[in-house]
Amino acid sequence: MTYDFLMLNPASDTPLYQQLYESLRRSIERGHLTTNEKLPSIRKLSEDLRLSRTTVEMAYQQLCVEGYVRARPQSGFFVEAGAIRPERSSHLEPPQTIVQAERPSPNVRYNFGSDSVDSGCIDIKIWRRHIRDVLTQQEVLTSYGDPQGEPALREALSSYCYGVRGVKASPEQIVVGAGTQPLLYLLCGLLPEKTVAIDERGFPQAERVFADCGFTVLRLPTDRDGIRMDALEVSGVRAVLVRPSHSVSSGTAMPMSRRFALLEWAKAHQALVIEDDYNGELRYNARPIPAMQGIADGELVAYIGSFSKLLLPSVRIGYMALPPALLADYRSRAKSYNQTASKVEQLALSNYVKSGQLERHLRRLRKLYAAKSAELSRSVRSAFGRRCRLFLQETALRLTLYLPCNTPSEDLCRRAIQRGVRVIAETEPGSVTLGFAGIPLEDIAPAVEQLHAAWSDLLGPSKGVERKAALEQGDAQR
């Protein structure tokens, strides 16, 4: 293989591994590298390009994470995303509907819930200063806000979401609202047909909105890459809601091959993909995968983003980028809508974004959540050993713990509460979810110790304990 297509500039400020990754990715997207084509080994490519093996390995790892390339043991690296038509898998993951436990009670010392963020990672002083600056502007306080969202915020978001998510939307395409649900209500009024598809795991908040608006919701089966394309093809729907940043059964982001397939389906059927990119920018183990909206150049996709885990859950601001096909209809009726997000908070967020503080805060959060994820996994492994199975959902900031017992999840939650720890109930017996966005890093290890104490009598002795007991019994018999 020749490498003339690889555009590398050692003098550039962009790291060489990122240049290599982007060149390979573009070649795959344009069909220059085809499905199942074998890539050079790390050793060969590093020698031929005179790059370090680490540089090549980092580029290949990012391509694997995003689903462009797949590593086959003892064989090498092969192109995965070139084929737009996906495989038709008969394997279905069981639906997993997460049921929230009760709100924190006064005796909760450690909170593994998913409805809060770590107060230590939010610079309240800076946010308060931006709020105070807006409150000094009398004309702001004595006028209604723009139904579509404050122009200053929409301008800031247009630049921000392109920089961190690759979203291609002008300020005129962006609609601001108080979170995902209000934006979905607006979107429902623009959809020509009253049926929408989601994957079989469900999305209760969105389903509530669709039901209120008289929509029929079809739950379609999934495979390891997300919603199954064969099921979508025969469903007859013209709108599908996906959460590609953390909706697949492996806990990783939806791979590029499935994203391309969804976009091809939307183009062929004149349909719409609703992309809920909840926490899409918060990936920390690898670079975030660009949004589907940007891949489609702003067409075919209605993109929804929010700031609940990035800023504060109490700051209820979300935004939606409408494709041109829906924008004219929205603009014709926009004056009939009321703005649901605070005008003061919108302008404060606009200044926060434009000052560059939001991107600096995002970089801090990625480091913090990476540390929390590693500490939680380490603590759980140390406390429970191999007697449990872990399932990390990176952008959801959660880890699901499967214990070797059939105890109902609600009972596990009650036992945990008695030890001062709040966890999230799951539908499957013997499993709970631990959200790590809100718990301080230093509290993770002692919280897991309390969980082990709460559940230890349900787990039975470890293999080491059983082996020691058997030896002692044998000695006594001799």
C-alpha positions as CSV (number, residue, x, y, z in Angstrom):
1,M,0.0,0.0,0.0
2,T,1.2,3.5,-0.9
3,Y,0.5,6.4,1.5
4,D,0.2,9.4,-0.8
5,F,-3.3,10.0,0.6
6,L,-2.0,10.5,4.1
7,M,-1.6,14.2,4.7
8,L,1.0,14.8,7.5
9,N,2.7,18.0,8.4
10,P,5.3,17.8,11.1
11,A,5.4,21.6,11.3
12,S,1.7,21.8,12.2
13,D,0.5,22.6,15.7
14,T,-1.9,19.6,15.3
15,P,-0.4,16.4,16.9
16,L,0.8,13.9,14.3
17,Y,-1.4,11.1,15.7
18,Q,-4.5,13.4,15.1
19,Q,-3.3,14.2,11.6
20,L,-2.9,10.5,10.8
21,Y,-6.3,9.7,12.3
22,E,-8.0,12.4,10.3
23,S,-6.4,11.4,7.0
24,L,-7.3,7.7,7.5
25,R,-10.9,8.6,8.6
26,R,-11.4,10.8,5.5
27,S,-10.1,8.0,3.3
28,I,-12.5,5.6,4.8
29,E,-15.5,8.0,4.5
30,R,-14.7,8.7,0.8
31,G,-14.4,5.1,-0.1
32,H,-10.6,5.2,-0.8
33,L,-10.2,2.5,1.8
34,T,-12.9,-0.1,1.5
35,T,-14.7,-2.4,4.0
36,N,-12.6,-5.4,5.2
37,E,-9.4,-3.9,3.7
38,K,-6.5,-4.6,5.9
39,L,-4.5,-1.7,7.1
40,P,-0.7,-1.8,7.6
41,S,0.5,-3.1,10.9
42,I,1.5,-0.5,13.5
43,R,5.2,-1.5,13.1
44,K,5.1,-1.3,9.3
45,L,3.3,2.0,9.2
46,S,5.5,3.6,11.8
47,E,8.6,2.5,9.8
48,D,7.3,3.6,6.4
49,L,6.1,7.0,7.6
50,R,9.0,7.4,10.1
51,L,6.6,7.9,13.0
52,S,6.8,6.5,16.5
53,R,4.8,3.4,17.1
54,T,2.9,5.3,19.8
55,T,1.7,7.9,17.3
56,V,0.3,5.2,14.9
57,E,-1.2,3.2,17.8
58,M,-3.0,6.3,19.1
59,A,-4.5,7.0,15.7
60,Y,-5.6,3.4,15.2
61,Q,-7.1,3.3,18.7
62,Q,-9.2,6.4,18.0
63,L,-10.4,4.8,14.7
64,C,-11.4,1.7,16.6
65,V,-13.3,3.6,19.2
66,E,-15.3,5.4,16.6
67,G,-16.0,2.2,14.6
68,Y,-14.1,3.1,11.5
69,V,-11.6,0.3,12.1
70,R,-11.8,-3.1,13.9
71,A,-8.9,-4.9,15.5
72,R,-9.0,-8.7,14.8
73,P,-6.9,-10.7,17.2
74,Q,-3.8,-12.2,15.6
75,S,-4.8,-10.7,12.3
76,G,-4.4,-6.9,12.4
77,F,-6.6,-3.9,11.7
78,F,-9.4,-3.9,9.1
79,V,-11.7,-1.2,7.8
80,E,-15.1,-1.5,9.3
81,A,-17.2,1.6,8.4
82,G,-16.8,1.6,4.6
83,A,-20.0,-0.4,4.1
84,I,-23.0,1.8,4.6
85,R,-25.3,-1.2,4.7
86,P,-25.1,-2.7,8.2
87,E,-24.9,-6.3,9.1
88,R,-28.3,-7.9,10.0
89,S,-27.7,-9.4,13.4
90,S,-30.2,-11.7,15.0
91,H,-28.7,-11.1,18.4
92,L,-30.8,-8.9,20.6
93,E,-29.7,-7.4,23.9
94,P,-32.4,-7.6,26.5
95,P,-34.2,-4.3,27.1
96,Q,-32.9,-2.4,30.1
97,T,-35.2,0.2,31.5
98,I,-33.6,2.1,34.4
99,V,-35.9,2.9,37.3
100,Q,-34.8,5.7,39.5
101,A,-34.7,5.1,43.2
102,E,-36.2,7.5,45.6
103,R,-34.8,11.0,46.1
104,P,-31.9,11.2,48.6
105,S,-33.1,10.9,52.2
106,P,-31.5,12.8,55.0
107,N,-29.3,9.9,56.0
108,V,-27.6,9.6,52.6
109,R,-23.9,10.2,53.0
110,Y,-22.7,9.0,49.6
111,N,-24.9,9.8,46.5
112,F,-24.5,7.6,43.5
113,G,-27.6,9.0,41.9
114,S,-27.7,10.6,38.4
115,D,-29.6,13.8,39.2
116,S,-26.7,15.9,40.5
117,V,-23.2,17.1,39.7
118,D,-20.1,17.4,41.9
119,S,-20.3,20.9,43.5
120,G,-16.5,20.9,43.7
121,C,-16.1,21.0,40.0
122,I,-18.4,24.0,39.4
123,D,-17.0,27.5,39.7
124,I,-20.0,29.1,41.2
125,K,-18.3,32.5,41.6
126,I,-17.7,32.8,37.9
127,W,-21.3,31.8,37.1
128,R,-22.6,34.2,39.7
129,R,-20.6,37.0,38.2
130,H,-22.1,36.5,34.8
131,I,-25.6,36.4,36.3
132,R,-24.9,39.6,38.2
133,D,-23.5,41.4,35.1
134,V,-26.8,40.6,33.2
135,L,-28.9,41.8,36.2
136,T,-27.3,45.2,35.9
137,Q,-28.9,45.7,32.5
138,Q,-32.3,47.2,33.1
139,E,-33.5,46.8,29.6
140,V,-33.0,43.0,29.9
141,L,-35.2,42.8,33.0
142,T,-38.0,44.8,31.5
143,S,-38.6,43.0,28.2
144,Y,-39.7,39.6,27.1
145,G,-37.1,37.2,25.7
146,D,-36.9,36.1,22.0
147,P,-39.2,33.0,21.5
148,Q,-36.4,31.3,19.5
149,G,-33.7,32.2,22.1
150,E,-31.6,35.2,22.7
151,P,-29.6,36.1,19.5
152,A,-26.4,36.5,21.5
153,L,-26.7,32.9,22.9
154,R,-27.6,31.4,19.6
155,E,-24.6,33.1,18.0
156,A,-22.4,31.7,20.8
157,L,-23.9,28.2,20.5
158,S,-23.4,28.2,16.8
159,S,-19.6,28.6,17.3
160,Y,-19.4,26.4,20.4
161,C,-21.3,23.3,19.1
162,Y,-19.3,23.3,15.9
163,G,-16.0,23.4,17.8
164,V,-16.8,20.7,20.3
165,R,-19.4,18.5,18.4
166,G,-18.9,19.3,14.7
167,V,-22.5,20.6,14.5
168,K,-23.0,22.8,11.4
169,A,-25.8,25.3,12.3
170,S,-26.2,29.0,11.8
171,P,-27.6,31.1,14.7
172,E,-30.9,31.2,12.6
173,Q,-31.2,27.4,12.8
174,I,-30.8,27.2,16.6
175,V,-33.8,27.1,18.9
176,V,-33.3,27.5,22.7
177,G,-35.5,26.0,25.3
178,A,-35.6,24.8,28.9
179,G,-34.1,21.4,28.3
180,T,-34.8,18.4,26.0
181,Q,-38.5,17.9,26.7
182,P,-39.7,21.5,25.8
183,L,-37.7,21.3,22.6
184,L,-39.2,18.0,21.7
185,Y,-42.7,19.5,22.1
186,L,-41.8,22.1,19.6
187,L,-40.4,19.5,17.2
188,C,-43.5,17.4,17.4
189,G,-45.5,20.3,16.0
190,L,-43.2,20.3,12.9
191,L,-43.3,16.6,12.1
192,P,-45.7,15.7,9.3
193,E,-46.5,12.2,10.6
194,K,-47.5,11.0,14.0
195,T,-45.3,8.0,14.4
196,V,-41.7,7.9,15.7
197,A,-39.3,5.0,16.3
198,I,-36.9,4.6,19.2
199,D,-34.7,1.7,20.3
200,E,-36.1,-1.0,22.5
201,R,-34.4,0.3,25.7
202,G,-36.8,3.2,25.6
203,F,-36.5,6.8,26.7
204,P,-39.3,7.6,29.2
205,Q,-38.9,11.4,29.1
206,A,-39.2,11.5,25.3
207,E,-41.9,8.9,25.2
208,R,-44.0,11.1,27.6
209,V,-43.7,14.0,25.2
210,F,-44.6,11.9,22.1
211,A,-47.7,10.5,24.0
212,D,-48.8,14.0,25.0
213,C,-48.6,15.1,21.4
214,G,-50.6,12.1,20.1
215,F,-47.7,10.2,18.6
216,T,-47.4,6.5,18.2
217,V,-44.0,5.3,19.5
218,L,-42.5,2.1,18.0
219,R,-39.7,0.4,20.0
220,L,-37.4,-1.3,17.6
221,P,-34.9,-4.1,18.3
222,T,-31.2,-3.3,18.7
223,D,-27.9,-5.1,18.1
224,R,-24.5,-4.2,19.5
225,D,-24.3,-1.1,17.4
226,G,-27.7,0.4,18.2
227,I,-31.1,0.4,16.5
228,R,-31.3,-2.4,13.9
229,M,-31.5,-1.1,10.3
230,D,-33.5,-4.0,9.0
231,A,-36.2,-3.3,11.6
232,L,-36.2,0.4,10.8
233,E,-36.5,-0.3,7.1
234,V,-39.7,-2.3,7.4
235,S,-41.2,-0.1,10.2
236,G,-42.6,2.5,7.7
237,V,-41.7,5.5,10.0
238,R,-40.3,8.7,8.8
239,A,-38.7,9.8,12.1
240,V,-36.4,8.1,14.5
241,L,-35.0,9.3,17.8
242,V,-31.5,8.0,18.7
243,R,-29.0,8.8,21.5
244,P,-25.7,7.9,19.7
245,S,-23.3,9.0,22.4
246,H,-24.4,6.2,24.9
247,S,-27.2,4.1,23.6
248,V,-25.6,1.0,22.3
249,S,-25.4,-2.3,24.3
250,S,-21.6,-2.1,24.6
251,G,-21.8,1.2,26.5
252,T,-19.7,2.9,23.9
253,A,-20.8,5.4,21.2
254,M,-22.7,4.3,18.1
255,P,-20.0,3.4,15.5
256,M,-19.7,5.4,12.3
257,S,-21.0,2.5,10.1
258,R,-24.4,2.6,11.9
259,R,-24.5,6.4,11.8
260,F,-23.9,6.4,8.0
261,A,-26.6,3.8,7.6
262,L,-29.1,5.9,9.6
263,L,-28.3,8.9,7.4
264,E,-28.6,6.9,4.2
265,W,-32.0,5.6,5.4
266,A,-33.2,9.2,6.2
267,K,-32.1,10.4,2.7
268,A,-33.7,7.4,0.9
269,H,-37.0,7.8,2.8
270,Q,-37.1,11.6,3.1
271,A,-37.1,11.0,6.9
272,L,-35.7,12.7,9.9
273,V,-33.2,11.5,12.5
274,I,-33.7,13.2,15.9
275,E,-30.2,13.2,17.5
276,D,-30.3,13.6,21.3
277,D,-26.6,14.2,22.0
278,Y,-26.9,14.2,25.8
279,N,-23.4,14.6,27.2
280,G,-21.9,13.9,23.8
281,E,-19.0,16.3,24.5
282,L,-18.1,14.6,27.9
283,R,-16.3,11.6,26.5
284,Y,-12.9,11.2,28.3
285,N,-11.4,7.8,27.3
286,A,-11.1,8.9,23.7
287,R,-11.9,11.9,21.6
288,P,-15.6,12.6,21.3
289,I,-17.1,11.3,18.0
290,P,-18.6,14.2,15.9
291,A,-22.3,14.6,15.9
292,M,-24.4,13.0,13.1
293,Q,-25.8,16.4,12.3
294,G,-22.3,17.6,11.2
295,I,-21.7,14.4,9.2
296,A,-24.9,15.2,7.3
297,D,-23.9,18.8,6.7
298,G,-26.9,20.1,8.7
299,E,-29.4,18.1,6.6
300,L,-31.6,15.1,7.6
301,V,-31.0,15.6,11.4
302,A,-32.6,17.6,14.2
303,Y,-29.9,17.9,16.8
304,I,-30.6,18.5,20.5
305,G,-28.0,19.4,23.1
306,S,-28.1,20.5,26.7
307,F,-25.9,21.6,29.7
308,S,-27.4,19.7,32.7
309,K,-24.2,17.7,33.4
310,L,-21.8,20.3,31.9
311,L,-22.9,23.2,34.1
312,L,-25.6,22.8,36.7
313,P,-28.8,20.7,36.6
314,S,-30.7,23.7,37.8
315,V,-29.7,25.7,34.7
316,R,-32.4,24.5,32.5
317,I,-31.1,25.5,29.0
318,G,-31.0,23.2,26.0
319,Y,-30.8,23.9,22.3
320,M,-32.0,22.4,19.0
321,A,-30.5,22.8,15.6
322,L,-33.2,22.4,13.0
323,P,-32.5,21.2,9.4
324,P,-33.6,23.6,6.6
325,A,-36.5,21.4,5.7
326,L,-38.2,22.2,9.1
327,L,-36.8,25.7,9.7
328,A,-39.2,27.6,7.4
329,D,-42.2,26.0,9.1
330,Y,-40.9,26.8,12.5
331,R,-40.1,30.4,11.7
332,S,-43.7,30.9,10.4
333,R,-45.1,30.0,13.8
334,A,-42.3,31.1,16.1
335,K,-44.1,34.2,17.4
336,S,-46.9,32.0,18.7
337,Y,-44.5,30.2,21.1
338,N,-43.3,31.5,24.5
339,Q,-39.6,31.1,25.5
340,T,-39.3,28.5,28.3
341,A,-35.7,29.3,29.3
342,S,-34.8,32.2,31.5
343,K,-33.6,35.3,29.5
344,V,-31.2,36.2,32.3
345,E,-29.6,32.7,32.3
346,Q,-29.4,32.7,28.5
347,L,-27.5,35.9,28.4
348,A,-25.2,34.8,31.3
349,L,-24.5,31.5,29.4
350,S,-23.8,33.5,26.2
351,N,-21.1,35.5,28.0
352,Y,-19.8,32.3,29.7
353,V,-19.4,30.6,26.3
354,K,-17.9,33.6,24.5
355,S,-15.3,34.2,27.2
356,G,-13.9,30.7,26.5
357,Q,-14.7,29.6,30.1
358,L,-17.1,26.9,29.1
359,E,-14.5,25.1,26.9
360,R,-11.9,25.4,29.7
361,H,-14.5,24.0,32.1
362,L,-15.2,21.1,29.7
363,R,-11.5,20.2,29.6
364,R,-11.5,20.1,33.4
365,L,-14.6,17.9,33.6
366,R,-13.1,15.4,31.1
367,K,-10.1,14.9,33.4
368,L,-12.2,14.7,36.5
369,Y,-14.7,12.2,35.1
370,A,-11.8,10.1,33.7
371,A,-10.4,10.0,37.2
372,K,-13.7,9.2,38.8
373,S,-14.5,6.4,36.3
374,A,-11.1,4.8,37.0
375,E,-11.4,5.1,40.7
376,L,-14.9,3.7,40.8
377,S,-13.9,0.7,38.6
378,R,-10.8,0.1,40.8
379,S,-12.8,0.3,44.0
380,V,-15.5,-2.0,42.9
381,R,-13.0,-4.6,41.6
382,S,-11.1,-4.3,44.9
383,A,-14.2,-4.8,47.0
384,F,-16.1,-7.4,45.0
385,G,-13.4,-9.1,43.0
386,R,-14.5,-11.3,40.1
387,R,-17.8,-12.0,41.7
388,C,-19.4,-9.1,39.9
389,R,-19.6,-7.8,36.3
390,L,-19.3,-4.2,35.4
391,F,-20.8,-2.2,32.6
392,L,-19.5,1.3,32.1
393,Q,-21.6,3.9,30.3
394,E,-19.0,6.6,29.6
395,T,-21.0,9.6,28.5
396,A,-23.9,8.7,30.8
397,L,-21.4,8.9,33.7
398,R,-22.7,5.6,35.2
399,L,-21.5,2.2,36.0
400,T,-23.9,-0.7,36.3
401,L,-22.9,-3.4,38.7
402,Y,-24.1,-7.0,38.3
403,L,-23.9,-9.1,41.5
404,P,-24.0,-12.9,41.6
405,C,-27.4,-13.0,43.4
406,N,-31.1,-12.8,42.6
407,T,-32.0,-10.2,45.1
408,P,-34.4,-7.6,43.7
409,S,-32.7,-4.4,42.8
410,E,-35.0,-2.4,45.1
411,D,-33.9,-4.5,48.0
412,L,-30.2,-3.8,47.2
413,C,-31.1,-0.1,47.1
414,R,-32.7,-0.2,50.5
415,R,-29.8,-2.1,52.1
416,A,-27.5,0.5,50.6
417,I,-29.5,3.4,52.0
418,Q,-29.2,1.8,55.5
419,R,-25.5,2.2,55.0
420,G,-25.8,5.8,53.9
421,V,-25.3,5.1,50.2
422,R,-27.8,6.0,47.4
423,V,-27.7,3.9,44.2
424,I,-30.0,3.6,41.2
425,A,-32.3,0.6,40.9
426,E,-32.3,-1.6,37.7
427,T,-35.0,-3.9,36.5
428,E,-32.7,-7.0,36.5
429,P,-32.4,-8.7,39.9
430,G,-28.9,-8.4,41.4
431,S,-28.0,-5.3,39.5
432,V,-27.7,-1.6,40.4
433,T,-26.3,1.5,38.7
434,L,-23.8,3.9,40.3
435,G,-23.8,7.4,38.9
436,F,-20.5,9.1,39.5
437,A,-21.2,12.7,38.3
438,G,-22.2,14.0,41.7
439,I,-20.1,12.1,44.2
440,P,-16.7,13.7,45.1
441,L,-13.7,11.7,43.9
442,E,-12.4,11.1,47.5
443,D,-15.8,9.7,48.6
444,I,-15.9,6.9,46.0
445,A,-13.7,4.3,47.8
446,P,-15.4,4.6,51.2
447,A,-18.8,4.6,49.5
448,V,-18.0,1.3,47.7
449,E,-16.7,-0.2,51.0
450,Q,-20.2,0.6,52.6
451,L,-21.9,-1.1,49.6
452,H,-19.8,-4.2,50.1
453,A,-20.7,-4.2,53.8
454,A,-24.4,-3.8,52.9
455,W,-24.5,-6.7,50.4
456,S,-21.7,-9.0,51.6
457,D,-24.1,-11.6,53.2
458,L,-25.9,-11.9,49.8
459,L,-22.8,-12.8,47.8
460,G,-21.5,-15.8,49.7
461,P,-17.8,-16.5,50.4
462,S,-15.2,-15.6,47.8
463,K,-13.2,-18.4,46.2
464,G,-10.3,-17.7,48.4
465,V,-12.4,-18.0,51.5
466,E,-14.0,-21.2,50.3
467,R,-10.5,-22.7,49.5
468,K,-9.2,-21.8,53.0
469,A,-12.3,-23.3,54.6
470,A,-11.8,-26.5,52.6
471,L,-8.2,-26.8,53.6
472,E,-9.0,-26.2,57.3
473,Q,-11.7,-28.9,57.1
474,G,-9.3,-31.3,55.5
475,D,-6.7,-30.7,58.3
476,A,-9.3,-31.3,60.9
477,Q,-10.3,-34.6,59.4
478,R,-6.7,-35.8,59.2
